[in-house]
Amino acid sequence: LAREDARLRAAAAQALGKIRDPLAAQELIALLADGDGATRRAAQWALRETSGETRFTTADEWHRWLEAERAWWREEGQDWLAVLDPADPTRIAEAMRALLAHPFGRDQIADAPPGALAAFDPAAQLVACDALARLGSRRAVPALIELLFEPGEELRTAAWTALCTLTG
């Protein structure tokens, strides 16, 4: 992202957008002031891909979004992750909705249920498969692969669908 060649900066921004790396958001925001138009457009596209937000156009708007995401994760995100407990699956759908609204922690979310995905009841597993597919983090792939060997056809189909979404 810091290379002198503008084509390399634009290509790097595009690559970060394709992998939807939220840790690169600060650097991508900085590229919105780049002297090269293609680099600015690539950074804007990457931020939109990473965040799911399409309404922001300025660096100030993106900075505010990033700070709000960081604050939400500090103040609420960890509590919602704790709700993803196989021993108490009653709030998993609610927790997944709250967490999916904040993609900045995409990898944290993907790491939370997969470690215990097999321990959830079948209904919660189906919800988790759908949520992990929408989340877009490939870190969920190993846990979803494990579900392909479960006895329930509906669960295997949900896991397969999620894997296809994540891996293409």
DSSP file with accessible surface (Angstrom, degrees, kcal/mol):
  #  RESIDUE AA STRUCTURE BP1 BP2  ACC     N-H-->O    O-->H-N    N-H-->O    O-->H-N    TCO  KAPPA ALPHA  PHI   PSI    X-CA   Y-CA   Z-CA
    1    1 A L              0   0   58      0, 0.0     8,-0.1     0, 0.0    12,-0.0   0.000 360.0 360.0 360.0 -19.4    0.0    0.0    0.0
    2    2 A A        +     0   0  102      6,-0.1     7,-0.1     7,-0.0     6,-0.0   0.341 360.0 126.4-103.4   6.4    3.0    2.3    0.5
    3    3 A R        -     0   0  167      2,-0.1     6,-0.1     1,-0.1     0, 0.0  -0.236  65.1-128.5 -64.5 154.4    4.7    1.5   -2.8
    4    4 A E  S    S+     0   0  191      4,-0.1     2,-0.5     5,-0.0    -1,-0.1   0.855  89.1  86.2 -71.1 -33.4    5.7    4.3   -5.1
    5    5 A D    >>  -     0   0   57      1,-0.2     4,-1.8     2,-0.1     3,-0.5  -0.555  69.4-153.4 -73.7 117.2    4.0    2.6   -8.1
    6    6 A A  H 3> S+     0   0   22     -2,-0.5     4,-2.7     1,-0.2     5,-0.2   0.843  93.2  59.8 -62.1 -34.2    0.3    3.6   -8.1
    7    7 A R  H 3> S+     0   0  190      1,-0.2     4,-2.4     2,-0.2    -1,-0.2   0.893 105.6  48.5 -62.7 -37.6   -0.7    0.4   -9.9
    8    8 A L  H <> S+     0   0   85     -3,-0.5     4,-2.6     2,-0.2    -1,-0.2   0.890 110.6  50.7 -69.2 -38.8    0.8   -1.7   -7.1
    9    9 A R  H  X S+     0   0   34     -4,-1.8     4,-2.4     2,-0.2    -2,-0.2   0.936 112.7  46.3 -63.2 -44.0   -1.1    0.4   -4.5
   10   10 A A  H  X S+     0   0   12     -4,-2.7     4,-2.5     1,-0.2    -2,-0.2   0.924 113.1  49.3 -65.0 -42.1   -4.3    0.0   -6.3
   11   11 A A  H  X S+     0   0   49     -4,-2.4     4,-2.4    -5,-0.2    -1,-0.2   0.902 110.8  50.4 -64.6 -39.6   -3.7   -3.8   -6.8
   12   12 A A  H  X S+     0   0   30     -4,-2.6     4,-2.3     2,-0.2    -1,-0.2   0.920 110.3  49.7 -64.9 -41.7   -2.9   -4.2   -3.1
   13   13 A A  H  X S+     0   0    0     -4,-2.4     4,-2.1     1,-0.2    -2,-0.2   0.928 111.1  49.6 -62.8 -42.7   -6.1   -2.3   -2.1
   14   14 A Q  H  X S+     0   0   98     -4,-2.5     4,-2.3     1,-0.2    -2,-0.2   0.910 109.2  51.8 -62.7 -41.8   -8.1   -4.6   -4.4
   15   15 A A  H  X S+     0   0   53     -4,-2.4     4,-1.9     1,-0.2    -1,-0.2   0.921 109.3  50.0 -62.4 -41.3   -6.5   -7.7   -2.9
   16   16 A L  H  X>S+     0   0   32     -4,-2.3     5,-1.6     1,-0.2     4,-0.8   0.872 109.8  51.7 -66.0 -34.4   -7.4   -6.5    0.6
   17   17 A G  H  <5S+     0   0    0     -4,-2.1     3,-0.2     2,-0.2    -1,-0.2   0.893 107.1  53.1 -67.2 -37.3  -11.0   -5.9   -0.6
   18   18 A K  H  <5S+     0   0  158     -4,-2.3    -2,-0.2     1,-0.2    -1,-0.2   0.870 115.2  39.3 -67.5 -35.5  -11.2   -9.4   -2.0
   19   19 A I  H  <5S-     0   0  117     -4,-1.9    -1,-0.2    -5,-0.2    -2,-0.2   0.521 103.6-136.6 -91.1  -4.5  -10.1  -11.0    1.3
   20   20 A R  T  <5 -     0   0   69     -4,-0.8    -3,-0.2    -3,-0.2    -4,-0.1   0.915  30.0-176.1  53.0  53.7  -12.2   -8.4    3.2
   21   21 A D    > < -     0   0   42     -5,-1.6     3,-1.5     1,-0.2    -1,-0.2  -0.693  16.4-168.9 -86.7 105.8   -9.5   -7.8    5.8
   22   22 A P  G >  S+     0   0    6      0, 0.0     3,-1.6     0, 0.0     4,-0.3   0.770  82.3  69.5 -68.0 -21.1  -10.9   -5.4    8.4
   23   23 A L  G 3  S+     0   0  133      1,-0.3     3,-0.3     2,-0.1     4,-0.3   0.698  94.9  56.7 -69.2 -16.0   -7.5   -4.9    9.9
   24   24 A A  G <> S+     0   0    8     -3,-1.5     4,-2.5     1,-0.2    -1,-0.3   0.435  76.2 101.2 -91.7   1.0   -6.5   -3.0    6.8
   25   25 A A  H <> S+     0   0    1     -3,-1.6     4,-2.7     1,-0.2     5,-0.2   0.891  78.5  51.9 -56.6 -44.2   -9.3   -0.5    7.1
   26   26 A Q  H  > S+     0   0   65     -3,-0.3     4,-1.9    -4,-0.3    -1,-0.2   0.930 113.0  44.8 -60.5 -43.8   -7.1    2.3    8.6
   27   27 A E  H  > S+     0   0   96     -4,-0.3     4,-1.4     1,-0.2    -1,-0.2   0.874 112.4  51.8 -68.6 -37.2   -4.6    2.0    5.7
   28   28 A L  H  X S+     0   0    0     -4,-2.5     4,-0.5     2,-0.2    -2,-0.2   0.901 107.1  53.2 -66.4 -38.5   -7.3    1.8    3.1
   29   29 A I  H >< S+     0   0    1     -4,-2.7     3,-1.5    -5,-0.2     4,-0.3   0.919 105.6  54.4 -61.3 -40.9   -8.9    5.0    4.5
   30   30 A A  H >< S+     0   0   67     -4,-1.9     3,-1.6     1,-0.3    -1,-0.2   0.861 100.4  61.0 -61.5 -33.5   -5.5    6.7    4.2
   31   31 A L  H >< S+     0   0   13     -4,-1.4     3,-1.9     1,-0.3    -1,-0.3   0.649  82.7  80.2 -69.8 -13.2   -5.5    5.7    0.5
   32   32 A L  T << S+     0   0   25     -3,-1.5    -1,-0.3    -4,-0.5    -2,-0.2   0.712  94.3  49.2 -65.9 -15.7   -8.6    7.8   -0.1
   33   33 A A  T <  S+     0   0   88     -3,-1.6    -1,-0.3    -4,-0.3    -2,-0.2   0.284  84.8 131.9-101.7   8.9   -6.3   10.8   -0.2
   34   34 A D    <   -     0   0   25     -3,-1.9     6,-0.1     1,-0.1    -3,-0.0  -0.251  64.1-128.1 -62.1 148.9   -3.9    9.2   -2.7
   35   35 A G  S    S+     0   0   78      4,-0.1     2,-0.5     5,-0.0    -1,-0.1   0.671  89.1  81.0 -72.0 -15.9   -2.9   11.2   -5.7
   36   36 A D     >  -     0   0   51      1,-0.1     4,-2.2   -30,-0.0     5,-0.2  -0.812  69.4-151.0 -98.2 127.3   -3.9    8.5   -8.1
   37   37 A G  H  > S+     0   0   16     -2,-0.5     4,-2.6     1,-0.2     5,-0.2   0.871  96.4  53.5 -63.4 -39.6   -7.5    8.1   -9.0
   38   38 A A  H  > S+     0   0   41      1,-0.2     4,-2.4     2,-0.2    -1,-0.2   0.893 109.4  49.5 -65.0 -36.7   -7.4    4.4   -9.6
   39   39 A T  H  > S+     0   0    0      2,-0.2     4,-2.5     1,-0.2    -2,-0.2   0.922 110.8  49.5 -67.7 -42.7   -5.8    3.9   -6.1
   40   40 A R  H  X S+     0   0  101     -4,-2.2     4,-2.5     2,-0.2    -2,-0.2   0.928 112.6  47.4 -60.8 -45.5   -8.5    6.0   -4.5
   41   41 A R  H  X S+     0   0  168     -4,-2.6     4,-2.6     2,-0.2    -2,-0.2   0.907 111.9  50.1 -64.0 -39.9  -11.3    4.0   -6.3
   42   42 A A  H  X S+     0   0    6     -4,-2.4     4,-2.6     2,-0.2    -2,-0.2   0.909 111.2  48.9 -65.4 -39.9   -9.7    0.7   -5.3
   43   43 A A  H  X S+     0   0    0     -4,-2.5     4,-2.5     2,-0.2    -2,-0.2   0.923 111.6  49.0 -65.6 -42.8   -9.5    1.8   -1.7
   44   44 A Q  H  X S+     0   0   29     -4,-2.5     4,-2.2     2,-0.2    -2,-0.2   0.935 112.9  47.6 -61.9 -45.2  -13.1    2.9   -1.7
   45   45 A W  H  X S+     0   0   97     -4,-2.6     4,-2.6     1,-0.2    -2,-0.2   0.926 111.4  50.7 -61.2 -45.1  -14.2   -0.4   -3.2
   46   46 A A  H  X S+     0   0    0     -4,-2.6     4,-2.6     1,-0.2     5,-0.2   0.900 109.6  50.3 -62.5 -40.9  -12.1   -2.4   -0.7
   47   47 A L  H  X S+     0   0    2     -4,-2.5     4,-2.6     2,-0.2     6,-0.4   0.916 111.6  48.4 -63.8 -40.8  -13.6   -0.5    2.2
   48   48 A R  H  X S+     0   0   81     -4,-2.2     4,-2.4     2,-0.2    -2,-0.2   0.907 113.0  47.4 -66.0 -42.2  -17.1   -1.2    0.9
   49   49 A E  H  < S+     0   0   79     -4,-2.6    -2,-0.2     2,-0.2    -1,-0.2   0.907 116.1  44.9 -63.3 -42.7  -16.4   -4.9    0.4
   50   50 A T  H  < S+     0   0    3     -4,-2.6    -2,-0.2    -5,-0.2    -1,-0.2   0.899 124.7  30.7 -70.1 -40.6  -14.8   -5.2    3.8
   51   51 A S  H  < S-     0   0    5     -4,-2.6    -2,-0.2    -5,-0.2    -3,-0.2   0.716  91.2-131.7 -93.7 -25.9  -17.5   -3.3    5.7
   52   52 A G     <  +     0   0   61     -4,-2.4     2,-0.4     1,-0.3    -4,-0.1   0.464  67.1 129.3  80.8   0.4  -20.6   -3.9    3.7
   53   53 A E        +     0   0   41     -6,-0.4    -1,-0.3    -5,-0.2    -2,-0.2  -0.738  29.6 170.3 -91.0 134.9  -21.2   -0.2    3.9
   54   54 A T        +     0   0  106     -2,-0.4    -1,-0.1    -3,-0.1    -6,-0.1   0.487  63.8  72.5-118.8  -6.6  -22.0    1.6    0.6
   55   55 A R  S    S+     0   0  166     -7,-0.1     2,-0.3     2,-0.0    -1,-0.0   0.633  75.0  91.3 -89.4 -12.1  -23.0    5.1    1.8
   56   56 A F        +     0   0   24      1,-0.1    -8,-0.1   -12,-0.1     3,-0.1  -0.654  34.5 157.6 -89.1 139.1  -19.6    6.5    2.9
   57   57 A T        +     0   0   79     -2,-0.3     2,-0.3     1,-0.0    -1,-0.1   0.580  52.5  68.2-129.2 -22.6  -17.5    8.4    0.4
   58   58 A T  S  > S-     0   0   65      1,-0.1     4,-2.2   -14,-0.0     5,-0.2  -0.681  78.4-121.1-105.7 159.0  -15.1   10.5    2.4
   59   59 A A  H  > S+     0   0   34     -2,-0.3     4,-2.8     1,-0.2     5,-0.2   0.886 114.1  56.3 -61.1 -38.2  -12.2    9.7    4.7
   60   60 A D  H  > S+     0   0  108      2,-0.2     4,-2.3     1,-0.2    -1,-0.2   0.917 107.3  48.0 -61.3 -43.5  -13.9   11.4    7.6
   61   61 A E  H  > S+     0   0   55      1,-0.2     4,-2.3     2,-0.2    -1,-0.2   0.919 113.2  47.9 -62.5 -42.6  -17.0    9.3    7.2
   62   62 A W  H  X S+     0   0    0     -4,-2.2     4,-2.8     2,-0.2    -2,-0.2   0.888 109.7  52.6 -67.1 -37.9  -14.9    6.1    7.0
   63   63 A H  H  X S+     0   0   62     -4,-2.8     4,-2.6     2,-0.2     5,-0.2   0.923 109.8  48.9 -61.8 -43.8  -12.9    7.2   10.1
   64   64 A R  H  X S+     0   0  156     -4,-2.3     4,-2.4     2,-0.2    -2,-0.2   0.916 111.9  49.2 -62.3 -42.0  -16.2    7.7   12.0
   65   65 A W  H  X S+     0   0   17     -4,-2.3     4,-2.6     2,-0.2    -2,-0.2   0.946 111.5  49.1 -60.8 -47.1  -17.4    4.3   10.9
   66   66 A L  H  X S+     0   0    0     -4,-2.8     4,-2.7     1,-0.2    -2,-0.2   0.924 112.2  47.3 -61.9 -43.7  -14.1    2.7   12.0
   67   67 A E  H  X S+     0   0   90     -4,-2.6     4,-2.5     1,-0.2    -1,-0.2   0.904 111.6  51.2 -65.2 -39.1  -14.1    4.3   15.4
   68   68 A A  H  X S+     0   0   59     -4,-2.4     4,-2.6    -5,-0.2    -2,-0.2   0.911 111.1  48.7 -64.7 -40.1  -17.8    3.3   15.9
   69   69 A E  H  X S+     0   0   12     -4,-2.6     4,-2.4     2,-0.2    -2,-0.2   0.932 111.8  48.3 -64.0 -46.3  -17.0   -0.3   15.0
   70   70 A R  H  X S+     0   0   82     -4,-2.7     4,-2.1     1,-0.2    -2,-0.2   0.916 112.8  48.7 -60.5 -42.9  -14.0   -0.4   17.3
   71   71 A A  H  X S+     0   0   21     -4,-2.5     4,-2.9     2,-0.2     5,-0.3   0.914 109.5  51.9 -64.4 -42.8  -16.1    1.1   20.1
   72   72 A W  H  X>S+     0   0   27     -4,-2.6     4,-3.4     1,-0.2     5,-2.3   0.926 110.4  48.6 -60.6 -42.6  -18.9   -1.4   19.6
   73   73 A W  I  <>S+     0   0   14     -4,-2.4     5,-1.1     3,-0.2    -1,-0.2   0.887 114.1  46.2 -67.0 -36.1  -16.5   -4.3   19.8
   74   74 A R  I  <5S+     0   0  165     -4,-2.1    -2,-0.2    -5,-0.2    -1,-0.2   0.913 124.7  31.3 -68.1 -42.0  -14.9   -2.9   23.0
   75   75 A E  I  <5S+     0   0  126     -4,-2.9    -2,-0.2    -5,-0.2    -3,-0.2   0.801 140.8   0.1 -90.6 -33.3  -18.3   -2.2   24.6
   76   76 A E  I  X5S+     0   0   85     -4,-3.4     4,-1.9    -5,-0.3     3,-0.3   0.649 106.3  80.5-129.3 -31.3  -20.6   -4.9   23.3
   77   77 A G  I  ><S+     0   0    0     -5,-2.3     4,-2.3     1,-0.2     5,-0.2   0.886  94.1  49.9 -56.3 -45.2  -19.0   -7.3   20.9
   78   78 A Q  H  ><S+     0   0   93     -5,-1.1     4,-1.8     1,-0.2    -1,-0.2   0.874 108.9  53.8 -65.1 -34.5  -17.3   -9.5   23.4
   79   79 A D  H  > S+     0   0  114     -3,-0.3     4,-0.8     1,-0.2    -1,-0.2   0.903 109.1  48.3 -64.6 -40.3  -20.6   -9.9   25.3
   80   80 A W  H >X S+     0   0   40     -4,-1.9     4,-0.6     1,-0.2     3,-0.6   0.876 108.1  54.5 -68.5 -36.3  -22.4  -11.0   22.2
   81   81 A L  H >< S+     0   0   25     -4,-2.3     3,-1.3     1,-0.2    -1,-0.2   0.896 103.3  56.9 -61.2 -37.0  -19.6  -13.5   21.4
   82   82 A A  H 3< S+     0   0   71     -4,-1.8    -1,-0.2     1,-0.3    -2,-0.2   0.766  95.2  65.7 -65.9 -24.8  -20.2  -14.9   24.9
   83   83 A V  H << S+     0   0   27     -4,-0.8     2,-2.8    -3,-0.6     8,-0.3   0.754  78.0  87.8 -68.8 -21.3  -23.8  -15.5   24.0
   84   84 A L    <<  +     0   0   14     -3,-1.3    -1,-0.2    -4,-0.6    32,-0.1  -0.373  61.6 145.1 -77.9  68.8  -22.7  -18.1   21.4
   85   85 A D  B >   -A   88   0A  73     -2,-2.8     3,-1.8     3,-0.5     6,-0.2  -0.925  48.8-150.5-114.7 119.7  -22.7  -20.8   24.0
   86   86 A P  T 3  S+     0   0   34      0, 0.0    35,-0.2     0, 0.0    -1,-0.1   0.789  98.7  62.2 -59.9 -24.8  -23.6  -24.4   23.0
   87   87 A A  T 3  S+     0   0   88      1,-0.3    -3,-0.0    33,-0.1    33,-0.0   0.725 116.3  29.6 -72.8 -19.9  -24.9  -24.9   26.6
   88   88 A D  B X   +A   85   0A  80     -3,-1.8     3,-0.7    -5,-0.1    -3,-0.5  -0.659  66.6 164.0-139.6  79.3  -27.5  -22.2   26.0
   89   89 A P  G >   +     0   0   31      0, 0.0     3,-1.4     0, 0.0     4,-0.4   0.441  48.9 100.9 -79.9   5.3  -28.5  -22.0   22.3
   90   90 A T  G 3  S+     0   0  112      1,-0.3     4,-0.2     2,-0.1     3,-0.2   0.792  88.3  36.4 -64.3 -28.0  -31.7  -19.9   23.0
   91   91 A R  G <> S+     0   0  100     -3,-0.7     4,-2.8    -8,-0.3    -1,-0.3   0.273  82.4 107.2-109.8  13.8  -30.1  -16.6   22.0
   92   92 A I  H <> S+     0   0    7     -3,-1.4     4,-2.9     1,-0.2     5,-0.2   0.909  80.7  48.8 -62.5 -42.0  -27.8  -17.7   19.1
   93   93 A A  H  > S+     0   0   35     -4,-0.4     4,-2.3     2,-0.2    -1,-0.2   0.938 113.8  47.0 -63.5 -43.5  -30.0  -16.2   16.3
   94   94 A E  H  > S+     0   0   82     -4,-0.2     4,-2.2     2,-0.2    -2,-0.2   0.925 113.9  48.1 -62.5 -44.1  -30.2  -12.8   18.2
   95   95 A A  H  X S+     0   0    0     -4,-2.8     4,-2.9     1,-0.2     5,-0.2   0.923 110.5  50.9 -64.3 -43.1  -26.4  -12.9   18.8
   96   96 A M  H  X S+     0   0    3     -4,-2.9     4,-2.9    -5,-0.2    -1,-0.2   0.902 109.0  51.4 -64.0 -38.9  -25.6  -13.7   15.2
   97   97 A R  H  X S+     0   0  158     -4,-2.3     4,-1.1    -5,-0.2    -1,-0.2   0.937 113.0  45.4 -61.3 -46.1  -27.8  -10.8   14.0
   98   98 A A  H  < S+     0   0   23     -4,-2.2     3,-0.4     1,-0.2    -2,-0.2   0.932 116.5  45.1 -63.4 -44.1  -26.1   -8.4   16.3
   99   99 A L  H >< S+     0   0    0     -4,-2.9     3,-1.9     1,-0.2     6,-0.2   0.896 107.9  56.3 -69.5 -39.0  -22.6   -9.7   15.4
  100  100 A L  H 3< S+     0   0   32     -4,-2.9    -1,-0.2     1,-0.3    -2,-0.2   0.747  97.0  64.9 -66.9 -21.1  -23.3   -9.8   11.6
  101  101 A A  T 3< S+     0   0   63     -4,-1.1    -1,-0.3    -3,-0.4    -2,-0.2   0.567 102.0  53.5 -74.9  -6.2  -24.2   -6.1   11.7
  102  102 A H    X   +     0   0   37     -3,-1.9     3,-1.5    -4,-0.2    -1,-0.2  -0.669  62.1 170.8-130.6  77.3  -20.5   -5.4   12.8
  103  103 A P  G >   +     0   0   16      0, 0.0     3,-2.1     0, 0.0     4,-0.2   0.576  61.0  89.4 -69.6  -7.4  -18.2   -7.0   10.2
  104  104 A F  G 3  S+     0   0   33      1,-0.3     3,-0.3     2,-0.1     4,-0.1   0.858  93.3  44.8 -57.9 -29.7  -15.1   -5.4   11.6
  105  105 A G  G <> S+     0   0    3     -3,-1.5     4,-2.5    -6,-0.2     3,-0.3  -0.014  75.7 134.5-101.5  29.3  -14.8   -8.4   13.9
  106  106 A R  H <> S+     0   0    6     -3,-2.1     4,-2.5     1,-0.3    -1,-0.2   0.870  73.2  45.3 -47.4 -47.3  -15.5  -10.9   11.1
  107  107 A D  H  > S+     0   0   44     -3,-0.3     4,-2.1     2,-0.2    -1,-0.3   0.882 110.8  53.0 -71.3 -35.4  -12.7  -13.2   12.1
  108  108 A Q  H  > S+     0   0   80     -3,-0.3     4,-1.3     2,-0.2    -1,-0.2   0.912 111.9  46.7 -62.1 -41.2  -13.6  -13.1   15.8
  109  109 A I  H  < S+     0   0    0     -4,-2.5     3,-0.5     1,-0.2    -2,-0.2   0.935 111.5  50.4 -66.3 -44.9  -17.1  -14.1   14.9
  110  110 A A  H  < S+     0   0    0     -4,-2.5    -1,-0.2    -5,-0.2    -2,-0.2   0.847 111.1  49.9 -64.1 -31.6  -16.0  -16.9   12.6
  111  111 A D  H  X S+     0   0   75     -4,-2.1     4,-0.9    -5,-0.2    -1,-0.2   0.767 102.4  64.7 -76.9 -25.0  -13.7  -18.2   15.3
  112  112 A A  H  X S+     0   0   34     -4,-1.3     4,-0.5    -3,-0.5     3,-0.3   0.991 108.9  28.0 -69.1 -62.2  -16.4  -18.2   18.0
  113  113 A P  H >> S+     0   0    0      0, 0.0     3,-1.6     0, 0.0     4,-0.9   0.901 110.8  65.4 -71.6 -36.1  -19.0  -20.8   16.8
  114  114 A P  H >4 S+     0   0   23      0, 0.0     3,-0.6     0, 0.0     4,-0.4   0.861  94.8  59.6 -57.7 -34.4  -16.8  -23.1   14.8
  115  115 A G  H 3< S+     0   0   76     -4,-0.9    -3,-0.1    -3,-0.3     3,-0.1   0.837 126.0  19.1 -60.2 -28.2  -14.8  -24.2   17.9
  116  116 A A  H XX S+     0   0   29     -3,-1.6     3,-1.5    -4,-0.5     4,-0.7   0.214  89.1 117.2-125.7  15.8  -18.1  -25.5   19.4
  117  117 A L  G X< S+     0   0    3     -4,-0.9     3,-1.1    -3,-0.6    -2,-0.1   0.877  76.5  53.1 -57.2 -40.9  -20.3  -25.7   16.3
  118  118 A A  G 34 S+     0   0   65     -4,-0.4    -1,-0.3     1,-0.2    -2,-0.1   0.756 103.6  59.4 -67.3 -21.2  -20.7  -29.5   16.6
  119  119 A A  G <4 S+     0   0   70     -3,-1.5    -1,-0.2     2,-0.0    -2,-0.2   0.660  85.9  95.7 -82.9 -15.9  -21.9  -29.0   20.2
  120  120 A F  S << S-     0   0    7     -3,-1.1   -33,-0.1    -4,-0.7     5,-0.0  -0.354  86.7-101.2 -70.4 156.4  -24.8  -26.8   19.3
  121  121 A D     >  -     0   0   66    -35,-0.2     4,-2.3     1,-0.1     3,-0.2  -0.309  42.4 -99.0 -70.9 162.3  -28.3  -28.3   18.8
  122  122 A P  H  > S+     0   0   92      0, 0.0     4,-2.0     0, 0.0     5,-0.2   0.865 122.2  51.3 -56.0 -39.2  -29.3  -28.9   15.2
  123  123 A A  H  > S+     0   0   66      1,-0.2     4,-2.0     2,-0.2     5,-0.2   0.924 111.6  47.4 -65.1 -42.2  -31.4  -25.8   14.9
  124  124 A A  H  > S+     0   0    3     -3,-0.2     4,-2.7     1,-0.2    -1,-0.2   0.866 108.5  55.9 -67.2 -34.5  -28.6  -23.6   16.2
  125  125 A Q  H  X S+     0   0    9     -4,-2.3     4,-2.6     2,-0.2    -1,-0.2   0.905 106.6  50.1 -63.5 -40.3  -26.2  -25.3   13.8
  126  126 A L  H  X S+     0   0   41     -4,-2.0     4,-2.1     2,-0.2    -2,-0.2   0.923 111.4  48.1 -63.9 -43.7  -28.4  -24.4   10.9
  127  127 A V  H  X S+     0   0   53     -4,-2.0     4,-2.6     1,-0.2    -2,-0.2   0.927 112.3  50.1 -60.3 -44.3  -28.5  -20.8   12.0
  128  128 A A  H  X S+     0   0    0     -4,-2.7     4,-3.0     2,-0.2     5,-0.2   0.901 107.4  53.1 -64.4 -41.2  -24.8  -20.8   12.5
  129  129 A C  H  X S+     0   0    1     -4,-2.6     4,-2.0     2,-0.2    -1,-0.2   0.945 112.3  45.0 -58.8 -47.5  -24.2  -22.2    9.0
  130  130 A D  H  X S+     0   0   91     -4,-2.1     4,-2.2     1,-0.2    -2,-0.2   0.932 114.8  48.3 -62.3 -44.7  -26.3  -19.5    7.4
  131  131 A A  H  X S+     0   0    1     -4,-2.6     4,-2.2     1,-0.2    -2,-0.2   0.912 110.2  51.2 -64.7 -41.7  -24.6  -16.8    9.5
  132  132 A L  H  X>S+     0   0    1     -4,-3.0     4,-1.6     1,-0.2     5,-0.5   0.882 108.9  51.7 -65.7 -35.1  -21.1  -18.0    8.8
  133  133 A A  H  <5S+     0   0   12     -4,-2.0    -1,-0.2    -5,-0.2    -2,-0.2   0.940 112.7  44.8 -64.5 -45.2  -21.9  -17.9    5.0
  134  134 A R  H  <5S+     0   0  138     -4,-2.2    -2,-0.2     1,-0.2    -1,-0.2   0.822 106.4  62.3 -68.2 -29.2  -23.1  -14.3    5.3
  135  135 A L  H  <5S-     0   0    6     -4,-2.2    -1,-0.2    -5,-0.2    -2,-0.2   0.892  91.6-150.0 -64.8 -41.9  -20.2  -13.4    7.4
  136  136 A G  T  <5 +     0   0   20     -4,-1.6     2,-0.6     1,-0.2    -3,-0.1   0.618  43.3 139.7  84.4  13.3  -17.7  -14.2    4.6
  137  137 A S    > < -     0   0    5     -5,-0.5     3,-1.6   -31,-0.2    -1,-0.2  -0.808  43.9-154.0 -94.7 123.1  -14.8  -15.3    6.7
  138  138 A R  G >  S+     0   0  165     -2,-0.6     3,-1.6     1,-0.3    -1,-0.1   0.579  84.1  85.7 -70.8  -6.7  -12.9  -18.3    5.4
  139  139 A R  G 3  S+     0   0  127      1,-0.3     4,-0.3     2,-0.1    -1,-0.3   0.698  82.5  61.8 -66.2 -15.6  -11.7  -19.1    8.9
  140  140 A A  G <> S+     0   0    0     -3,-1.6     4,-2.1     1,-0.2    -1,-0.3   0.586  77.7  92.9 -84.2  -9.1  -15.1  -20.9    9.3
  141  141 A V  H <> S+     0   0   26     -3,-1.6     4,-2.6     1,-0.2     5,-0.2   0.901  80.2  51.8 -57.2 -49.0  -14.2  -23.4    6.5
  142  142 A P  H  > S+     0   0   85      0, 0.0     4,-1.8     0, 0.0    -1,-0.2   0.924 112.1  46.2 -57.7 -42.3  -12.7  -26.2    8.7
  143  143 A A  H  > S+     0   0   15     -4,-0.3     4,-1.2    -3,-0.2    -2,-0.2   0.888 112.4  50.7 -67.2 -37.1  -15.6  -26.3   11.1
  144  144 A L  H  X S+     0   0    0     -4,-2.1     4,-0.6     1,-0.2    -1,-0.2   0.884 106.4  55.1 -67.8 -36.2  -18.1  -26.3    8.2
  145  145 A I  H >< S+     0   0   70     -4,-2.6     3,-1.4     1,-0.2     4,-0.3   0.917 103.1  56.2 -61.5 -41.2  -16.2  -29.2    6.6
  146  146 A E  H >< S+     0   0  127     -4,-1.8     3,-1.5     1,-0.3    -1,-0.2   0.862 100.3  59.5 -58.8 -34.6  -16.6  -31.2    9.8
  147  147 A L  H >< S+     0   0    2     -4,-1.2     3,-1.6     1,-0.3    -1,-0.3   0.690  86.5  75.9 -70.4 -16.1  -20.4  -30.7    9.6
  148  148 A L  T << S+     0   0   47     -3,-1.4    -1,-0.3    -4,-0.6    -2,-0.2   0.697  94.3  52.8 -66.1 -15.3  -20.4  -32.5    6.2
  149  149 A F  T <  S+     0   0  158     -3,-1.5    -1,-0.3    -4,-0.3    -2,-0.2   0.319  83.2 113.4-103.5   7.1  -20.0  -35.7    8.1
  150  150 A E  S <  S-     0   0   62     -3,-1.6     6,-0.1     2,-0.1    -3,-0.0  -0.431  73.8-121.6 -76.0 154.9  -23.0  -35.2   10.5
  151  151 A P  S    S+     0   0  113      0, 0.0     2,-0.4     0, 0.0    -1,-0.1   0.823  85.0  90.9 -70.2 -29.9  -26.0  -37.5   10.1
  152  152 A G     >  -     0   0   36      1,-0.2     4,-2.3     2,-0.1     5,-0.2  -0.523  62.5-154.9 -75.9 124.7  -28.6  -34.9    9.4
  153  153 A E  H  > S+     0   0  137     -2,-0.4     4,-2.7     1,-0.2     5,-0.2   0.886  94.0  55.2 -64.3 -38.9  -29.1  -34.2    5.7
  154  154 A E  H  > S+     0   0  140      1,-0.2     4,-2.3     2,-0.2    -1,-0.2   0.918 110.0  46.3 -62.2 -41.0  -30.4  -30.7    6.3
  155  155 A L  H  > S+     0   0   13      2,-0.2     4,-2.8     1,-0.2     5,-0.2   0.922 111.7  50.6 -67.7 -43.4  -27.3  -29.8    8.3
  156  156 A R  H  X S+     0   0   86     -4,-2.3     4,-2.7     1,-0.2    -2,-0.2   0.918 111.5  48.9 -60.3 -41.8  -25.0  -31.3    5.7
  157  157 A T  H  X S+     0   0   75     -4,-2.7     4,-2.8     2,-0.2    -1,-0.2   0.916 111.4  49.2 -64.5 -42.2  -26.8  -29.3    3.0
  158  158 A A  H  X S+     0   0   24     -4,-2.3     4,-2.4     2,-0.2    -2,-0.2   0.913 112.8  47.5 -63.8 -41.8  -26.5  -26.1    5.1
  159  159 A A  H  X S+     0   0    0     -4,-2.8     4,-2.7     2,-0.2    -2,-0.2   0.923 112.6  49.3 -64.4 -43.4  -22.8  -26.7    5.7
  160  160 A W  H  X S+     0   0  150     -4,-2.7     4,-2.7    -5,-0.2    -2,-0.2   0.925 111.2  49.2 -62.4 -44.4  -22.3  -27.4    2.0
  161  161 A T  H  X S+     0   0   76     -4,-2.8     4,-2.2     1,-0.2    -1,-0.2   0.921 111.7  49.2 -61.4 -43.8  -24.1  -24.2    0.9
  162  162 A A  H  X S+     0   0    2     -4,-2.4     4,-2.5     1,-0.2    -2,-0.2   0.917 111.1  50.0 -62.5 -43.1  -22.1  -22.2    3.4
  163  163 A L  H  X S+     0   0   12     -4,-2.7     4,-2.7     1,-0.2     5,-0.3   0.913 109.5  50.7 -62.2 -42.1  -18.9  -23.7    2.1
  164  164 A C  H  X S+     0   0   52     -4,-2.7     4,-2.1     1,-0.2    -1,-0.2   0.903 111.1  49.2 -62.7 -39.9  -19.8  -22.9   -1.5
  165  165 A T  H  < S+     0   0   87     -4,-2.2    -2,-0.2    -5,-0.2    -1,-0.2   0.921 116.1  42.5 -63.9 -43.7  -20.6  -19.3   -0.5
  166  166 A L  H  < S+     0   0   10     -4,-2.5    -2,-0.2     1,-0.2    -1,-0.2   0.832 127.4  27.9 -73.5 -34.3  -17.3  -18.9    1.3
  167  167 A T  H  <        0   0   71     -4,-2.7    -2,-0.2    -5,-0.2    -3,-0.2   0.563 360.0 360.0-108.7 -10.9  -15.0  -20.7   -1.2
  168  168 A G     <        0   0  100     -4,-2.1    -4,-0.2    -5,-0.3    -3,-0.1   0.575 360.0 360.0  77.8 360.0  -16.8  -20.2   -4.5
